[in-house]
């Protein structure tokens, strides 16, 4: 976890200093993490892009599911509009909502 100091600069937590990098996985054995990093570095650009796309898809699905669970009364379109608002801003979500209303009217 990053800790904020008074002049808005960020410093590493004690755990991050021990691991020597910002992106360390706290729930992964350091040797396993190093092996995972090695495999990613050795993978082709196409494989890395595929992994990134898969991870992005999973994160989007989990985000939409969390919105849906927190708001069970919403339909799929409303969940998607909240997702857009949360990730891309209220302005885009409002414009998308107007577009969808016009399209289906």
GROMACS elastic network, one bead per residue, 0.5 to 0.9 nm:
[ bonds ]
;  ai    aj funct       b0    kb
    1    12     6  0.75340   500
    1    13     6  0.62132   500
    1    15     6  0.85838   500
    1    16     6  0.80154   500
    1    22     6  0.89952   500
    2    10     6  0.63852   500
    2    11     6  0.62419   500
    2    12     6  0.56506   500
    2    13     6  0.60117   500
    2    16     6  0.87469   500
    2    22     6  0.87634   500
    3     9     6  0.88353   500
    3    10     6  0.59070   500
    3    11     6  0.57584   500
    3    12     6  0.66080   500
    3    13     6  0.64433   500
    4     7     6  0.81492   500
    4     8     6  0.61150   500
    4     9     6  0.62833   500
    4    11     6  0.66232   500
    5     8     6  0.57257   500
    5     9     6  0.59910   500
    5    10     6  0.62203   500
    5    11     6  0.72969   500
    6     9     6  0.74652   500
    7    10     6  0.86392   500
   12    15     6  0.79003   500
   12    16     6  0.57139   500
   12    17     6  0.61807   500
   12    21     6  0.87468   500
   12    22     6  0.73070   500
   13    16     6  0.52345   500
   13    17     6  0.63395   500
   13    18     6  0.87645   500
   14    17     6  0.51294   500
   14    18     6  0.63161   500
   14    19     6  0.88556   500
   15    18     6  0.51013   500
   15    19     6  0.64178   500
   15    20     6  0.86182   500
   15    26     6  0.85909   500
   16    19     6  0.51386   500
   16    20     6  0.59745   500
   16    21     6  0.59740   500
   16    22     6  0.58913   500
   16    23     6  0.81141   500
   16    24     6  0.71541   500
   17    21     6  0.68828   500
   17    22     6  0.81694   500
   18    21     6  0.82863   500
   19    22     6  0.81127   500
   19    24     6  0.68168   500
   19    30     6  0.84688   500
   20    24     6  0.82811   500
   21    24     6  0.61386   500
   24    27     6  0.89797   500
   24    28     6  0.84712   500
   24    30     6  0.83457   500
   24    33     6  0.79917   500
   25    28     6  0.54714   500
   25    29     6  0.81399   500
   25    30     6  0.79950   500
   25    33     6  0.71530   500
   26    29     6  0.79347   500
   26    30     6  0.86191   500
   28    31     6  0.83278   500
   28    32     6  0.66297   500
   28    33     6  0.61312   500
   29    32     6  0.52218   500
   29    33     6  0.61637   500
   29    34     6  0.87190   500
   30    34     6  0.61570   500
   30    35     6  0.86285   500
   31    34     6  0.51180   500
   31    35     6  0.62722   500
   31    36     6  0.86700   500
   32    35     6  0.50608   500
   32    36     6  0.61712   500
   32    37     6  0.86459   500
   33    36     6  0.50250   500
   33    37     6  0.61995   500
   33    38     6  0.85833   500
   34    37     6  0.50992   500
   34    38     6  0.61658   500
   34    39     6  0.87014   500
   35    39     6  0.62208   500
   35    40     6  0.86619   500
   36    39     6  0.51416   500
   36    40     6  0.62696   500
   36    41     6  0.86542   500
   37    40     6  0.50992   500
   37    41     6  0.61322   500
   37    42     6  0.86008   500
   38    41     6  0.51002   500
   38    42     6  0.61712   500
   38    43     6  0.86281   500
   39    42     6  0.51287   500
   39    43     6  0.61302   500
   40    43     6  0.51308   500
   40    44     6  0.83276   500
   40    47     6  0.85035   500
   40    48     6  0.67533   500
   41    44     6  0.80845   500
   41    48     6  0.84898   500
   43    46     6  0.79922   500
   43    47     6  0.58736   500
   43    48     6  0.62614   500
   44    47     6  0.51344   500
   44    48     6  0.62701   500
   44    49     6  0.85612   500
   45    48     6  0.51207   500
   45    49     6  0.60580   500
   45    50     6  0.84983   500
   46    49     6  0.50954   500
   46    50     6  0.60990   500
   46    51     6  0.86542   500
   47    51     6  0.61868   500
   47    52     6  0.86034   500
   48    51     6  0.50653   500
   48    52     6  0.61564   500
   48    53     6  0.85804   500
   49    52     6  0.50400   500
   49    53     6  0.60864   500
   49    54     6  0.85348   500
   50    53     6  0.50862   500
   50    54     6  0.61039   500
   50    55     6  0.85828   500
   51    54     6  0.50984   500
   51    55     6  0.61308   500
   51    56     6  0.85464   500
   52    55     6  0.51450   500
   52    56     6  0.60771   500
   52    57     6  0.85496   500
   53    56     6  0.50933   500
   53    57     6  0.61042   500
   53    58     6  0.86142   500
   54    57     6  0.51136   500
   54    58     6  0.62260   500
   54    59     6  0.86999   500
   55    58     6  0.50939   500
   55    59     6  0.61953   500
   55    60     6  0.86416   500
   56    59     6  0.51470   500
   56    60     6  0.61843   500
   56    61     6  0.86105   500
   57    60     6  0.51968   500
   57    61     6  0.61807   500
   57    62     6  0.86436   500
   58    61     6  0.51112   500
   58    62     6  0.61297   500
   58    63     6  0.85477   500
   59    62     6  0.51219   500
   59    63     6  0.60767   500
   59    64     6  0.86374   500
   60    63     6  0.50886   500
   60    64     6  0.62026   500
   60    65     6  0.85334   500
   60    83     6  0.85564   500
   61    64     6  0.52367   500
   61    65     6  0.60868   500
   61    66     6  0.86107   500
   62    65     6  0.50236   500
   62    66     6  0.61180   500
   62    67     6  0.86598   500
   63    66     6  0.51428   500
   63    67     6  0.63250   500
   63    68     6  0.86461   500
   63    83     6  0.73625   500
   64    67     6  0.50876   500
   64    68     6  0.61174   500
   64    69     6  0.86004   500
   64    79     6  0.65788   500
   64    80     6  0.69654   500
   64    82     6  0.85611   500
   64    83     6  0.63720   500
   65    69     6  0.60643   500
   65    70     6  0.85197   500
   65    79     6  0.86045   500
   66    69     6  0.51265   500
   66    70     6  0.61065   500
   66    71     6  0.84968   500
   67    70     6  0.51907   500
   67    71     6  0.60867   500
   67    72     6  0.83545   500
   67    79     6  0.63022   500
   67    80     6  0.87665   500
   67    82     6  0.75767   500
   67    83     6  0.74652   500
   68    71     6  0.50350   500
   68    72     6  0.54750   500
   68    73     6  0.81396   500
   68    74     6  0.68907   500
   68    75     6  0.82200   500
   68    76     6  0.80227   500
   68    79     6  0.60731   500
   69    72     6  0.54293   500
   70    73     6  0.89899   500
   71    74     6  0.58180   500
   71    79     6  0.81142   500
   72    75     6  0.79983   500
   74    77     6  0.79665   500
   74    78     6  0.57201   500
   74    79     6  0.62348   500
   75    78     6  0.53842   500
   75    79     6  0.63122   500
   75    80     6  0.87388   500
   76    79     6  0.50744   500
   76    80     6  0.61482   500
   76    81     6  0.86543   500
   77    80     6  0.50337   500
   77    81     6  0.61968   500
   77    82     6  0.87265   500
   77    97     6  0.89566   500
   78    81     6  0.50412   500
   78    82     6  0.63093   500
   78    83     6  0.85984   500
   78    97     6  0.89088   500
   79    82     6  0.52066   500
   79    83     6  0.62237   500
   79    84     6  0.87327   500
   80    84     6  0.62068   500
   80    85     6  0.86094   500
   80    93     6  0.89918   500
   81    84     6  0.50239   500
   81    85     6  0.61408   500
   81    86     6  0.85704   500
   81    93     6  0.56550   500
   81    94     6  0.81184   500
   81    96     6  0.76557   500
   81    97     6  0.70810   500
   82    86     6  0.60325   500
   82    87     6  0.85200   500
   82    90     6  0.85892   500
   82    93     6  0.73584   500
   83    86     6  0.51580   500
   83    87     6  0.61331   500
   83    88     6  0.81564   500
   83    93     6  0.84819   500
   84    87     6  0.52466   500
   84    88     6  0.53318   500
   84    89     6  0.66550   500
   84    90     6  0.76557   500
   84    92     6  0.72617   500
   84    93     6  0.55195   500
   84    96     6  0.87254   500
   85    88     6  0.54798   500
   85    91     6  0.75563   500
   85    92     6  0.69233   500
   85    93     6  0.50188   500
   85    94     6  0.80822   500
   86    89     6  0.59641   500
   86    90     6  0.74421   500
   86    93     6  0.87737   500
   87    90     6  0.89030   500
   88    91     6  0.82210   500
   88    92     6  0.65576   500
   88    93     6  0.75279   500
   89    92     6  0.57375   500
   89    93     6  0.64751   500
   89    94     6  0.88691   500
   90    94     6  0.60473   500
   90    95     6  0.85585   500
   91    94     6  0.52297   500
   91    95     6  0.62464   500
   91    96     6  0.85880   500
   92    95     6  0.50598   500
   92    96     6  0.60092   500
   92    97     6  0.84730   500
   93    96     6  0.50528   500
   93    97     6  0.60629   500
   93    98     6  0.86583   500
   94    97     6  0.50040   500
   94    98     6  0.62339   500
   94    99     6  0.85759   500
   95    98     6  0.51515   500
   95    99     6  0.61402   500
   95   100     6  0.86372   500
   96   100     6  0.61073   500
   96   101     6  0.85750   500
   97   100     6  0.51738   500
   97   101     6  0.61952   500
   97   102     6  0.86667   500
   98   101     6  0.51367   500
   98   102     6  0.62062   500
   98   103     6  0.85297   500
   99   102     6  0.51872   500
   99   103     6  0.60158   500
   99   104     6  0.86298   500
  100   104     6  0.61107   500
  100   105     6  0.83796   500
  101   104     6  0.54027   500
  101   105     6  0.58893   500
  102   105     6  0.52173   500
